[in-house]
Amino acid sequence: MAKEDLFPATRSTWIGDQLRRDDTGRAEVNRHVMTVYALPLRAYFLGTSERWLGDADDIVQGFFADRLARDDFFAAWQQSGMPLRRWLMNAFCFYLKEQRRRHRRDNRGSALGDDPIAFCGDPDRAIDRAFVASLVQRAMDLTREGCEKDGMDDHWRVFEEHHCRARPYADIATDLGVDAARAAVMARTATRRFRMTLRELLARDSAAAEGGEDIDDQIRALVEALA
Amino acid sequence: MNNSTPNPSGSGAELEAGTITRLFRLGLSGPRRPVDALIDRLGAPDSEAWLERAMERAPRVGEIEPAGAMLRGADADTLSRIKNTGKKLLAEAGTEDHRLTGLALYFFAVVSALAHHDTLICSRTREELHPVLLDLAAVCPARWAELCTKGAANASGAG
């Protein structure tokens, strides 16, 4: 099937654009999905009744290896209109059921039951919480890399010390040999980069063009899920 | 999710759930302010050349060339007149470029008065101006960034 058939051109999303590009684009999408969504899927798996299936990381990686190789996987997601994290959770559920059936076939003495997967608590909430943590991590990684590439290591350091370790600008400024006002501006620069990166990553979760609903609304809704 | 998550910076520290929420909230852009159009323009790669051209084209205030007056720190009355010229340009602008030039004159005149005289020449409070000046300082070319940084410090009372 041609790439343009797999992804309708009218739906311009980062993932759609990458998939239409070439194999490098596909690899880029897979890397993004594996980096950002491994933690939410892992959190989901650890909350299910299927933990006996194996090591969480192995199961999640097995899922990625199986599903991300399918040509129409992302086209089907976009058709669904669902946030990618929800789509992946559903696909992961099917994968876990497949694994359960396979495991029971391999152990012939067991019954071939196909009960729904039970989850301890609210699975959507668990996924959302882990998704936010993962997004923040990824945005931090990318922002740090960008700052280092542009010779702005100290900007990143101020950001991290202030926002992650709650150190006042005056103390960080002393470490760096600049004044506190300069440190505040450096943090502002890094924050601006972090904000743009985070928003871009969050927009990729939406199947709709331009990130779907307003990004600020999405952030507020997810913050509520964290409460 | 656990209460803490490995810190991606590789420092070995872990991010607490509260820190993750605070960091995530940094993604909020908030309501768009008029100055954001100027901040976006100054964040573009050619901002230094654009600002230079904008200041060259900006109307003089009497015989005074605005960029030099603002960077040097003219008296507060002159800076007020530059600010008002910016307001007028903004109100009458026929193009986006003129509008941005008006914004630049307005805000840099305000910054200059704060940085050089620790004086407010607009109706905004210091608290309102502080984040705006930090944002400007983060994207301005060096000379203007220095001015904005000093203005921000005075706005916060740390100058």
Interface residues (C-beta under 8 A of the other chain):
Chain A: L39 A43 A126 R129 A130 V132 A133 L135 V136 Q137 R138 A139 M140 D141 R144 E160 H163 C164 R165 D179 A180 A181 R182 A184 V185 R188 T189 T191 R192 F194 R195 L198 R199 L202 I215 D216 I219 R220 L222 V223 L226
Chain B: M1 T5 P6 N7 P8 S9 S11 A13 L15 A17 T19 I20 T21 R22 L23 F24 R25 L26 G27 L28 S29 G30 G43 L134 D135 A137 A138 V139 A145 C148 T149 K150 A152 A153 S156 A158 G159
